[in-house]
Amino acid sequence: MFLTRVLGRTLLAAARSETSAASAAASTSSTIYNPLEQFFEVDRNPDDDKPVVYGRSWKACELRLKSWDDLQKLWYVLLKEKNMLMTQRQMLHAQNLRFPNPERISKVKKSMCRIKHVLTERAIEEPDPRRSAEMKRMVNAL
């Protein structure tokens, strides 16, 4: 826990120094980009009466239609989303607040598992044994 706090403070300080260096270099820019902002969801206005509707997880039949590169890009988008949700959940847990829509994490995890499944299917169906082994190594590295 102590290590997490120290590491978190170090990363936050580094991000702030990068942001200040970047803003000094590009003083004409009006918006300041903090790389840690991508790990937090944009705050919603609590006065909104409309509930936020989030999408469903990807189905395997939809994923089978995508190319290898598209699946890899989607994997990293889902990984980033999962990291953002886990960070938000941990932050709210530390403040004794309830995490809104916890089912989002399971949807992302389900989609990630299905991508791995589809990629494994493709690796098994590959006729070339060397390429198949290489594909399996890549899938296992995900």
N, C-alpha and C positions, 0 to 999 in steps of 0.2 A: 504494500500500500504506500509506504514511504517512497519507494522507488518510482511508483506510478506518479505520485505528486511531483517529485523532483523532475522526472522526465517530462511530464506534462508542462510544468513551468518552463523548463528549458526549451521545449518545442514552441511554446507560446511566445517566449521572449525572442527566439530566433525568427519566428514568423513576423513579429512586430518589427524587428530590425530589418528584415527583408522588405517589409512593406514600406518602412520609412525610407530605406535606400531606393526602392523603386519609385516612390513618390517624389523623392528629391531628383531622381534622374528624369522623370517625366512629370515635371511640375505643371505642364499644360493640361494634364488629365484631371478631370473633376472628381472621378470616382477612384477610391483606393481599394485595391484588391488584396484581401488577406487570404492566403492559401488554406487556412484552417476553416474558412467560411463554408467550404464545400462539405464539411462534415456536420453541418447543422442545417436544418430545414428552415426555410424562410418563415418567419413568424406570421401567423394569420391574425386578422382582427377578431378578437373574441366577441365583438358585437354582431358578427355575421350570424344570421339565423339559419342560413343554408348549410347543411352538413356537407363536409368534403367527401366526395366519392372517389375511392381509389380503385384502380384497375384490378383485374384478376391475374392469376399466374399464367404463364405460357403453357400451352398444351404441347405434348410431344409431337402430335401430328402437324402442328404449325411449325415447330422447330425443325422437323425433317425436311421441310421445303426450303430452308435457309442454307446458304453456303457456309463452308468452314470458317471463312473470315468473318462473316456476319455473326455466326455463333460465338466466335471468340470476342468480337466487339461487344455483343450482348452480355457475355459472361462478365466482362470488366465493368460494364454499366451496372449490372446487378450487384457485383461485388462492392462497387462504390455506394450504391443505394443501401446495401446491407450494413456497411460500415457507418454510414450516416445514421441509419435507424438505431444501430447498437449504441453509438455515441450519444444520441438523443435519449435513448432509454436509460443509459447509465447516468447521464447528467440529471435527468428527472428523478431517478431513484435516489441519487445523493441528496436531492432537495426534498425528499419524501413526497413527491408528486406522482400522479398516475400517468403512465405512458398512454397517449391516445392511439387508438387503433392498433393494438398489438398484433393483429392478424396480418398486418403488412409484412412483418418479418418472416412469418411462415410462408407467405406467398412468394417472397423473394427466394427463400431457401428451396422451396418446391421447384421453382423455375430453374434454379442452378442445378439441382439434382437431375432434372429432366434434360438439361443441356448436356450434362455429363453422360447420361444414358444414351442420348442420340449420337454423341460423338463416339462412344464405345461401340454402339451398333455399327457405325461406319467403319471403325477400325477392324472389327471382327469380319465384316463383309469384304474387306480389301483383299484382292487375290494375291498381291505381292507380299510375302511374309516379312521382308525387311521394312517395307513401308507400313505394314500393319503394326509391327513392333514399335516403330517410331511414333505412330499415331497413338498407340496405347500409352507410351511413355509421356507423351504430351498431355493426354487426357488425365493421367494419374498425377501430373504435376499441377493441375488446376486445383 
